[in-house]
Amino acid sequence: MVQRVLATDAALDLIKVLQAKHGPLMFHQSGGCCDGSAPMCYARGEFLVGDSDVLLGQIGDCPFYMGRAQFEYWRHTQLIIDVVPGRGGMFSLEGPEGLRFLTRSRVFTDAEAALLTDL
């Protein structure tokens, strides 16, 4: 099975820390400027998703959504959620940890792309 979104071990470790503090989590990446271009981590239910959002998959038992316009641009890539030192988005839960989530990506191979379901 080809996954549209994955997380590194470092990202999964940070997710566990945040889940212990905040309970169930969710992610959203809007593609807007500034904070919107980074994956944002919220307590589940604190960010309302709508018709303009696409569920890409799960990382660390957390749903990961992306704005549809952003998805159309990135649909040919696999997103790899990682963690780096620094301050995350203003409303993202990882900020106080001194770390921030970061999206890396790679282009799907032709074989992988053929296995993807349309969203």
ChimeraX attribute file (.defattr): number of C-alpha atoms within 10 A of each C-alpha:
attribute: neighborCount
match mode: 1-to-1
recipient: residues
	/A:1	6
	/A:2	13
	/A:3	16
	/A:4	22
	/A:5	20
	/A:6	22
	/A:7	21
	/A:8	14
	/A:9	13
	/A:10	13
	/A:11	22
	/A:12	18
	/A:13	14
	/A:14	20
	/A:15	24
	/A:16	16
	/A:17	14
	/A:18	19
	/A:19	18
	/A:20	10
	/A:21	11
	/A:22	13
	/A:23	12
	/A:24	17
	/A:25	22
	/A:26	22
	/A:27	20
	/A:28	25
	/A:29	22
	/A:30	20
	/A:31	19
	/A:32	12
	/A:33	8
	/A:34	9
	/A:35	16
	/A:36	15
	/A:37	16
	/A:38	21
	/A:39	24
	/A:40	25
	/A:41	26
	/A:42	21
	/A:43	18
	/A:44	15
	/A:45	10
	/A:46	10
	/A:47	13
	/A:48	8
	/A:49	14
	/A:50	10
	/A:51	7
	/A:52	13
	/A:53	19
	/A:54	20
	/A:55	18
	/A:56	20
	/A:57	15
	/A:58	17
	/A:59	20
	/A:60	19
	/A:61	14
	/A:62	18
	/A:63	16
	/A:64	24
	/A:65	24
	/A:66	22
	/A:67	20
	/A:68	20
	/A:69	15
	/A:70	17
	/A:71	21
	/A:72	12
	/A:73	10
	/A:74	17
	/A:75	19
	/A:76	18
	/A:77	17
	/A:78	22
	/A:79	21
	/A:80	18
	/A:81	21
	/A:82	19
	/A:83	21
	/A:84	13
	/A:85	12
	/A:86	14
	/A:87	15
	/A:88	24
	/A:89	19
	/A:90	12
	/A:91	11
	/A:92	20
	/A:93	22
	/A:94	23
	/A:95	17
	/A:96	11
	/A:97	14
	/A:98	11
	/A:99	17
	/A:100	24
	/A:101	27
	/A:102	20
	/A:103	17
	/A:104	15
	/A:105	16
	/A:106	11
	/A:107	13
	/A:108	18
	/A:109	11
	/A:110	9
	/A:111	9
	/A:112	14
	/A:113	17
	/A:114	10
	/A:115	11
	/A:116	15
	/A:117	9
	/A:118	6
	/A:119	10
